[in-house]
Amino acid sequence: KQLEEEMAAKMAENEKMLAEMNKSWEEKLKEAQEQALKEAAESGGGANAEEEKKQTVPHILNVHEDDLLSRAVCYFFPKDDIINFGNRNNPGVEEILLGGVSIRPDHCRVHNTDDKLTLGVRDE
């Protein structure tokens, strides 16, 4: 009987901890959403401004096997700049880190010249 009481007390404690963890996550999510809305208002746009920017500015979107996670990250290539891609497990001077078995530490580079992208192999 004492064991049952200990188990019930431990279960109640675990449920309380889980509820606290979920509450904290929800609060963090709410704060992040509020911050994103604030930044969007300050920059004069938001989701619509980003969609309009996608029509004219070169960019890439993430692809994921889970459709809900695909197109969640959008990166706009800065004009007249070179962006290096590499492996996230061996970071160096790369601006964008990718994960995967066949991603090299110095994977590739993208050069944006007058909104025309050139993909190349790294010289290093």
C-alpha positions as CSV (number, residue, x, y, z in Angstrom):
1,K,0.0,0.0,0.0
2,Q,2.9,2.4,0.8
3,L,4.3,1.7,-2.7
4,E,1.0,2.6,-4.3
5,E,0.9,5.9,-2.4
6,E,4.5,6.7,-3.4
7,M,3.7,5.9,-7.0
8,A,0.6,8.1,-6.9
9,A,2.5,11.0,-5.4
10,K,5.3,10.6,-8.0
11,M,2.6,10.5,-10.8
12,A,1.0,13.7,-9.4
13,E,4.5,15.4,-9.2
14,N,5.3,14.4,-12.8
15,E,2.0,15.7,-14.1
16,K,2.6,19.0,-12.3
17,M,6.1,19.2,-13.8
18,L,4.7,18.4,-17.3
19,A,2.0,21.1,-16.9
20,E,4.6,23.6,-15.9
21,M,6.9,22.7,-18.8
22,N,4.0,23.1,-21.3
23,K,2.9,26.4,-19.7
24,S,6.5,27.7,-20.1
25,W,6.6,26.6,-23.7
26,E,3.3,28.2,-24.5
27,E,4.4,31.4,-22.8
28,K,7.6,31.4,-24.7
29,L,5.7,30.8,-28.0
30,K,3.4,33.7,-27.2
31,E,6.3,36.0,-26.4
32,A,8.0,35.0,-29.7
33,Q,4.9,35.7,-31.7
34,E,4.4,39.1,-30.1
35,Q,8.0,40.0,-30.8
36,A,7.6,38.9,-34.5
37,L,4.5,41.0,-34.8
38,K,6.3,44.0,-33.2
39,E,9.2,43.6,-35.6
40,A,6.9,43.2,-38.6
41,A,5.0,46.4,-37.6
42,E,8.3,48.3,-37.2
43,S,9.6,47.1,-40.6
44,G,6.3,48.1,-42.2
45,G,5.1,44.7,-43.3
46,G,4.8,41.3,-42.0
47,A,3.8,38.1,-43.8
48,N,2.4,40.1,-46.8
49,A,5.6,42.1,-47.1
50,E,7.7,38.9,-47.1
51,E,5.5,37.3,-49.7
52,E,5.9,40.4,-51.9
53,K,9.6,40.4,-51.3
54,K,9.7,36.7,-52.5
55,Q,8.4,37.9,-55.9
56,T,11.4,40.0,-56.6
57,V,14.4,39.0,-54.4
58,P,16.3,35.8,-54.8
59,H,15.8,33.4,-51.9
60,I,15.7,29.8,-50.8
61,L,13.2,27.8,-48.7
62,N,13.8,24.8,-46.6
63,V,12.5,21.4,-47.7
64,H,11.6,18.8,-45.2
65,E,10.0,15.3,-45.4
66,D,7.2,16.6,-43.2
67,D,5.2,19.0,-45.3
68,L,4.3,21.1,-42.2
69,L,8.0,21.9,-41.7
70,S,8.8,22.6,-45.4
71,R,8.9,26.2,-46.4
72,A,9.2,27.3,-42.8
73,V,12.6,28.9,-43.2
74,C,13.2,31.5,-45.9
75,Y,16.6,33.1,-46.6
76,F,17.0,36.1,-48.9
77,F,20.3,36.4,-50.6
78,P,22.0,39.8,-50.0
79,K,22.7,41.6,-53.3
80,D,26.4,41.5,-54.4
81,D,27.4,39.1,-51.7
82,I,28.7,35.6,-51.5
83,I,27.0,33.2,-49.1
84,N,28.9,30.0,-48.0
85,F,27.1,26.8,-47.2
86,G,28.6,24.1,-44.9
87,N,28.0,21.2,-42.6
88,R,26.4,22.1,-39.2
89,N,28.5,19.4,-37.5
90,N,31.7,21.1,-38.6
91,P,31.0,24.9,-38.7
92,G,33.6,27.3,-40.0
93,V,33.0,30.5,-42.0
94,E,29.7,29.4,-43.4
95,E,26.7,31.7,-43.1
96,I,24.3,28.8,-43.7
97,L,24.7,25.4,-42.0
98,L,23.0,22.3,-43.4
99,G,22.5,18.9,-41.9
100,G,22.8,15.6,-43.7
101,V,25.2,12.7,-44.4
102,S,26.5,14.1,-47.8
103,I,26.9,17.7,-46.7
104,R,30.6,18.7,-46.8
105,P,32.1,21.1,-44.3
106,D,32.7,23.5,-47.2
107,H,29.8,22.5,-49.3
108,C,29.2,25.3,-51.8
109,R,28.7,29.0,-52.2
110,V,26.1,31.2,-53.8
111,H,27.0,34.5,-55.4
112,N,24.3,37.1,-55.9
113,T,25.2,39.6,-58.6
114,D,22.4,42.0,-59.6
115,D,19.8,39.5,-58.4
116,K,21.3,36.7,-60.6
117,L,22.5,33.7,-58.5
118,T,25.5,31.6,-59.3
119,L,26.1,28.3,-57.5
120,G,29.7,27.2,-57.2
121,V,32.0,24.8,-55.4
122,R,34.1,26.3,-52.7
123,D,37.8,26.9,-53.5
124,E,39.0,26.2,-50.0
